[in-house]
């Protein structure tokens, strides 16, 4: 799986809506949706913030990606 798919799945697993995550990141839900779908780049600070929101380490998420 790619990191965008993993992030979306983990948001669902942690019962966090994209709207809630977007508010946490101080962006619009449509901007976050584009980032999670790969239409826009997800920056490292945004990735780190999502990890913090989900209380999961970046290493844990990155281990799930296809190498």
DRENPA-3360 file (N, C-alpha, C; in nm, 2 decimals, always signed):
BEGIN
1 = XXXXXXXX = +0.08/-0.12/+0.00/+0.00/+0.00/+0.00/+0.09/+0.12/+0.00 ~ +0.03/+0.23/-0.06/+0.11/+0.36/-0.05/+0.07/+0.43/+0.08 ~ +0.15/+0.53/+0.11/+0.13/+0.60/+0.24/+0.00/+0.68/+0.24 ~ -0.05/+0.72/+0.13/-0.18/+0.79/+0.13/-0.29/+0.70/+0.17 ~ -0.29/+0.58/+0.12/-0.39/+0.48/+0.15/-0.38/+0.44/+0.30 ~ -0.26/+0.42/+0.34/-0.24/+0.39/+0.48/-0.29/+0.49/+0.58 ~ -0.26/+0.62/+0.54/-0.31/+0.73/+0.63/-0.46/+0.73/+0.63 ~ -0.53/+0.71/+0.52/-0.67/+0.71/+0.51/-0.73/+0.60/+0.60;
9 = XXXXXXXX = -0.67/+0.48/+0.58/-0.72/+0.37/+0.66/-0.70/+0.39/+0.81 ~ -0.59/+0.45/+0.85/-0.56/+0.47/+0.99/-0.65/+0.58/+1.05 ~ -0.69/+0.68/+0.97/-0.79/+0.78/+1.01/-0.92/+0.71/+1.05 ~ -0.96/+0.62/+0.96/-1.09/+0.54/+0.98/-1.07/+0.46/+1.10 ~ -0.96/+0.39/+1.12/-0.94/+0.30/+1.23/-0.95/+0.38/+1.36 ~ -0.90/+0.50/+1.36/-0.89/+0.58/+1.48/-1.02/+0.67/+1.50 ~ -1.12/+0.64/+1.41/-1.25/+0.72/+1.42/-1.23/+0.87/+1.41 ~ -1.14/+0.91/+1.32/-1.11/+1.05/+1.29/-1.16/+1.08/+1.15;
17 = XXXXXXXX = -1.25/+1.17/+1.14/-1.30/+1.21/+1.01/-1.19/+1.30/+0.93 ~ -1.20/+1.30/+0.80/-1.11/+1.39/+0.73/-1.14/+1.53/+0.76 ~ -1.26/+1.57/+0.80/-1.29/+1.70/+0.84/-1.22/+1.74/+0.97 ~ -1.22/+1.64/+1.07/-1.15/+1.67/+1.19/-1.00/+1.68/+1.17 ~ -0.95/+1.59/+1.09/-0.81/+1.59/+1.06/-0.77/+1.72/+0.99 ~ -0.85/+1.77/+0.90/-0.82/+1.89/+0.83/-0.82/+2.01/+0.92 ~ -0.92/+2.01/+1.02/-0.92/+2.12/+1.12/-0.79/+2.12/+1.20 ~ -0.75/+2.00/+1.24/-0.62/+1.98/+1.32/-0.50/+2.04/+1.24;
25 = XXXXXXXX = -0.51/+2.02/+1.11/-0.40/+2.06/+1.02/-0.41/+2.21/+0.97 ~ -0.52/+2.27/+1.01/-0.55/+2.41/+0.97/-0.56/+2.42/+0.82 ~ -0.64/+2.33/+0.76/-0.66/+2.33/+0.61/-0.80/+2.29/+0.59 ~ -0.85/+2.32/+0.46/-0.98/+2.28/+0.43/-0.99/+2.13/+0.41 ~ -1.11/+2.07/+0.43/-1.12/+1.93/+0.41/-1.09/+1.89/+0.26 ~ -1.12/+1.98/+0.17/-1.10/+1.94/+0.03/-0.94/+1.94/+0.00 ~ -0.87/+2.03/+0.07/-0.72/+2.02/+0.05/-0.67/+1.89/+0.11 ~ -0.71/+1.85/+0.22/-0.67/+1.73/+0.28/-0.71/+1.61/+0.19;
33 = XXXXXXXX = -0.83/+1.61/+0.14/-0.87/+1.50/+0.05/-0.78/+1.49/-0.07 ~ -0.74/+1.60/-0.13/-0.65/+1.60/-0.24/-0.51/+1.55/-0.20 ~ -0.47/+1.58/-0.08/-0.34/+1.53/-0.04/-0.35/+1.38/-0.01 ~ -0.46/+1.33/+0.05/-0.47/+1.19/+0.08/-0.50/+1.11/-0.05 ~ -0.54/+1.17/-0.15/-0.57/+1.10/-0.28/-0.45/+1.10/-0.37 ~ -0.35/+1.18/-0.33/-0.22/+1.19/-0.41/-0.23/+1.29/-0.52 ~ -0.33/+1.38/-0.52/-0.34/+1.48/-0.62/-0.26/+1.60/-0.59 ~ -0.23/+1.61/-0.46/-0.13/+1.72/-0.41/-0.03/+1.65/-0.32;
41 = XXXXXXXX = +0.08/+1.72/-0.30/+0.18/+1.66/-0.21/+0.15/+1.68/-0.07 ~ +0.17/+1.58/+0.01/+0.16/+1.58/+0.16/+0.30/+1.61/+0.21 ~ +0.31/+1.73/+0.28/+0.44/+1.77/+0.33/+0.47/+1.70/+0.46 ~ +0.60/+1.69/+0.49/+0.65/+1.61/+0.60/+0.59/+1.66/+0.73 ~ +0.57/+1.79/+0.75/+0.51/+1.84/+0.88/+0.37/+1.80/+0.89 ~ +0.30/+1.79/+0.77/+0.16/+1.75/+0.77/+0.15/+1.60/+0.81 ~ +0.24/+1.52/+0.75/+0.25/+1.38/+0.78/+0.28/+1.36/+0.93 ~ +0.37/+1.44/+0.99/+0.40/+1.43/+1.13/+0.28/+1.46/+1.22;
49 = XXXXXXXX = +0.21/+1.57/+1.18/+0.09/+1.61/+1.25/-0.02/+1.51/+1.25 ~ -0.04/+1.44/+1.13/-0.14/+1.33/+1.13/-0.10/+1.22/+1.22 ~ +0.03/+1.18/+1.22/+0.08/+1.08/+1.31/+0.05/+1.11/+1.45 ~ +0.08/+1.24/+1.49/+0.05/+1.28/+1.63/-0.10/+1.28/+1.66 ~ -0.18/+1.32/+1.57/-0.32/+1.32/+1.59/-0.37/+1.17/+1.61 ~ -0.32/+1.08/+1.53/-0.36/+0.94/+1.55/-0.28/+0.86/+1.66 ~ -0.19/+0.93/+1.72/-0.10/+0.87/+1.83/-0.04/+0.75/+1.78 ~ +0.03/+0.76/+1.66/+0.10/+0.65/+1.60/+0.23/+0.70/+1.55;
57 = XXXXXXXX = +0.33/+0.62/+1.56/+0.47/+0.67/+1.51/+0.47/+0.67/+1.36 ~ +0.55/+0.75/+1.31/+0.58/+0.76/+1.16/+0.64/+0.63/+1.12 ~ +0.73/+0.57/+1.20/+0.79/+0.44/+1.17/+0.69/+0.33/+1.14 ~ +0.59/+0.33/+1.23/+0.48/+0.23/+1.22/+0.41/+0.24/+1.09 ~ +0.38/+0.36/+1.05/+0.31/+0.38/+0.92/+0.40/+0.35/+0.80 ~ +0.52/+0.39/+0.81/+0.61/+0.37/+0.70/+0.64/+0.23/+0.68 ~ +0.64/+0.15/+0.78/+0.67/+0.00/+0.77/+0.56/-0.07/+0.69 ~ +0.44/-0.01/+0.68/+0.33/-0.07/+0.61/+0.33/-0.04/+0.46;
65 = XXX = +0.42/+0.05/+0.42/+0.43/+0.08/+0.28/+0.50/-0.02/+0.19 ~ +0.47/-0.02/+0.07/+0.54/-0.11/-0.03/+0.68/-0.05/-0.04 ~ +0.78/-0.13/-0.03/+0.92/-0.09/-0.04/+0.96/-0.05/-0.18;
% end
